[in-house]
């Protein structure tokens, strides 16, 4: 049971996966200038792009999720900054191996206010 975070932030610069919870929390604080205890889900990738680590603070402790692909790489959206905000649907798609750069969002109708 993983809580749904308020915000999902993808670090676009690869990190060393020798880092565990404390090392990733330090990267959040020093490089991304974010609060590791904020309730944001932080997503990190390794240099080769075949692994992701997700770091989340929940109810008095960190939750670390690690997914490594045996074949292929994750298709990470490009960003001009050192981070990219993702939606819940986007992170699920990335974890399922969907390339978001070739996916398109359908136009939706909303009533005028």
Phi, psi and omega in degrees: 000104180255123179296150176279121183287159177290328187210146178236125184236121178264122174279119187280339178275129179299148178238160175288129180276009167288340176290135173250212187302307183296320179293318178291321177298323177294321177296319177302312184288316188272314185272316182273347180056042178242166177267119181295335182266017188280348185091006175278142173270119180259130182245130180236149176237157177272176185297321183278347176081010181261006181216147176231145170237134179244128182242130184214134176268125182214122171047057173086011179194163178272146173246127179240123178245133183233125176232126178237130179275138176282332176222142176084186182226157173285142177266099184268130177298144179280153178211150179276344181256182180278002180209160177216132177277133180243156172270168178300319179296322181293317180292324176296320178296317178300314180296334178273356177091018180274133179275106184289340180289337179255000177268152177229146180273132178291147176291139180240146178263134173231139180295146178286144182275000000 
